Amino acid sequence: MTQEEFKSLFEMHFARVRNYVFYRSGDTELATDIAQETFLKIWEKQDGIQPQKVRGLLYKIANDLFISSYRKSQRTFNFFQSYQVDGESRTPEDEFAYVQLKQSYNKALGRMPEKQRTVFLMSRVENLKYNEIAEMSGISVKAVEKRMKAALEFLDANINRNE
C-alpha cells in the first residue's frame, strides 16, 4: 500500500470509523483516538491486507480497540466501586496500608523490565488472554507464559521487599 493509497483510504473511511465508535461510546475524544489507532494498525500491517477486505478490517480493528478500552475502564470503575467501603469500617491504618501498597506496586511496575511489564499489563489491565497477547506481540504463547511468570515473581519480590 503506497502512501497515496493509504491517504485515500484514510480520507474515505476515517469519519465513518470515528462515527461508528462514537455511536457505541458517546465520547468524541475516545472515538477519535480509537479511529486514529485503527488506521495506525492498518498502516503497520499494510503488507498482509487484502484491498477488498480493508473496510471490514477497519471496523473489526475499531471494534476490538473499543472493547479493550471499555473493559479497561470497567475494571478501573469496578475496582474503585468495590474498594469503596463505608467510612466506619475503614480505619486510618487500613487507608495508610492501601496507599503504601499502591505506591510499592507502582514503583515495582516502573522498575519491571519492559517486556514483562507489557505482558503483565496486557493480561491484568487489558484482560487479554495469553494467545491474544502472543498474537499482538508477535511472540509465542510459551513466551507470554514465561514473561508473565517472571513479572509475577518480580512483583512478589519487589513489593514484599518494600513492606
N, C-alpha and C positions, 0 to 999 in steps of 0.2 A: 504494500500500500504506500503510495507516494504521499508527500505532504499535501499536495493539492487534493488528492482523493480523500485524505483524512479531513482536510479543511471543509470539503464539500459535505462529507458525512456529518461532521460536527454542526455545520450551519443548517443542514436539513433536519437533524434529529434532536439537537440539544434542547430546544424549547419543549418538545414533546416529552422527552425523558424527564426533564425537570418538572413539568406539569404532572406527569404520572406519579412521581414521588411526592409532590406537593399534595395531590389529591389523597394520597394514603396517609401523609403525616400532618398536614395542615401547617407545616413550618417551612417558610420560604428559604431561610438560610440553609436548613438541613437539605432541602430539595436541591438547591444549587450545589452544595458540597458533594452530595451523592452523584449528581449528574456529571460534575467535573471528574470525580473519581472513576466513574463508569468509563468515560472517554479516555482517561489515563490508562485504565486497564486494557481497553481496546488498542491503544497505541502500543502498549508494551507487548501485547500478544498478536500483533498485526500479521505475523508470518503464518500463523495457524488458522486464520479466519477465512471462511469462505464468504465471498461478497454477497451471495444470495441469502445467507443466513445472518448477516450482520445486524439487521433490525431486531430480530428476535433475541439475539445475543445481548444487544444493548439493554433491552427490558429485563432479561434474565439477570444480568450483572447488577443493574439498578435495584431490582427486587431483592437480590441476595444481600447487597450492601445495606438496603433499608432494613431488612430483617435483622442483620447483625447489629445495626445501630439501635434498633428497637429493643432487642434482647439486652444489650449493654445498658441502656437507660432503665429498663425494667429491673435488672439486677441491682443497679445502684439504688433505685427507688425502693425496691423491696427490702434491701439491706437496711436502709435508714428507717423505713417504716417498722421493721421488726426490731430494730435496736431501740426504738422509742419506748422506753419503759416509763411508767408513771413516776413522777418526781419523788414520791415517798419511798419507793423501793431502791432507787439509785443513790448509793452513798457517795460522798466525795472520794472515797478510796476507790470505788468502782470506776468512777469517771476518770480519775488520775491513772489507774491501771490501763484503761482503754486508750487514753491519749498516749501513754508510753508505748503500748503495744503497737499502735498505729504508726508512731514515729519510728520504732525499731523496724517494722515491716517496710516502711517507705525507704529507710536508709539501706536495708539489706537488698531491696529490689533495685536501688540505684547502683549498688556495688556488684550485682549479679552480672555475669558475662552476658553479652547481648543476645547470643543465640539461645541461651537458656531462658532469659527474660522474655524474649519474643514468644517462644513456645508456651511458657507458663501463662503469659497474659492472654494469648490466643485461646488457651484452654479455659482458664479461670474467669477471664473478663468477657471475652467474646463468646464463650461457651461452645467452642468448636470441638468437634470430635477429632481424634488423632489422624484419621485418614483425610479429613478436610484440611487440617494443618499441614500434613505432608504434601498434599496436592498444591496448596497455596504457596508453600515454602520451597517446593521443588526438591524435597528430601524424602527418604523412605519412612514408613510408619515406625520401623525399628529405631531410626534416628530420632524421631519425635519422642518415642518412649524413653530413650536414653537421656535426651535433653531434659525431659520432664522430671525424670528421676533425679538427675543432677540438680535441677532447680529446687526441687522439694528438699533435698538434702542440704543445699546451700542455705535455704531459708531457715530450716530447722537449726542448723549450726549457728547461723548469724543472729537469729532472733533470740535463741536461748543464751547465746554468749552475752547479749546486751542486757538481759534481765538481771 
